[in-house]
């Protein structure tokens, strides 16, 4: 029996791509919506630009969608523009499916719920561990705007909802650069090829403080569980692996995986965006030497995004008591999540 008909919005991303594959394996009919068609096995591609209302209506016309899993966003120059664009995308989606028999919609946001938007990062100073009951951080934040659209539409159309708040997500995704795991693998590969030490790019606080992360399949499991468990409906859940770590240990373990000399953490941050300014030439040489499948480093690594995570000046730990109390207790060791990703990147000739 099929469990339902899912529309995964953002099916080529790290979150949506892993979720779509998981749902197919779990017995769902899965439509994968993206601006560029997904080629994942078992996923029915839907190609459209959610900012285009009429094109979205045309692409989704007549699809028997029962569950929406919203895993996408678009970046603009400032947070007010982020709010405008991302709200429009979600409203266009729900408008296009107003005649569908929707039962549930899930939204993926993240830890900026507690930290504030990129342009006001850390402004909230919310006490750790972060709990779902924390009030919103003052100021503009497109996460809050998306929640409001979701809540408003769910009440009007009569479906249930969940919001999932992962920390930094680890997982495989070709062509998606918002991916710390792949970014660090590319950085480590460059360090090895150029005989340079593996230098932590972030802050002393991140180096020493406790933190956590989210494996993409932990998030996928939680999303399916919440969408199909009546008692979990209409709730927001933090989503992390269940372990905590300090970067000063994890960084050395990642360095050991790649056979690198690991430098002590510098007193001041050494952003990857600066360290890797000329890395495109080096990467093309590495890719040619090892016959890698991608020679364009910009399609693999997102230095700014990893710099933002590792450069924070406050502790970031998420409380998952609520999720466990509601019945979800899946666990994943973060170190293993990194190493499994690195193994796959090597097997698929993405890194040497």
Protein Blocks (a to p, Z undefined) as FASTA:
>chain_A
ZZbdcddehilbmklmmmmmmmmmnopacddddfbdcfbehiacddddfklmklmmmmmg
oiacfbdcdfbdcddfbfklmmmmmmmmmmmmmmmmmmpccfbdcdddbjklmnopfklg
hklopacdddfklccdedjdfklmmmmmmmmmmmmnopacddddddddddddehiabbfk
lmmmmmmmmmmmnopacddfbdfklmmmccddddfklmmmmmmmmmmmmklgoiacddde
hiacdfklmmmmmmmmnopacddddfbdcdfklmmmmmmmmmmmmmmmnopabfblklmb
cfklmmmmmmpcbdcdddfklmmmnopacdcdfklmmmmmmmmmmmnomaZZ
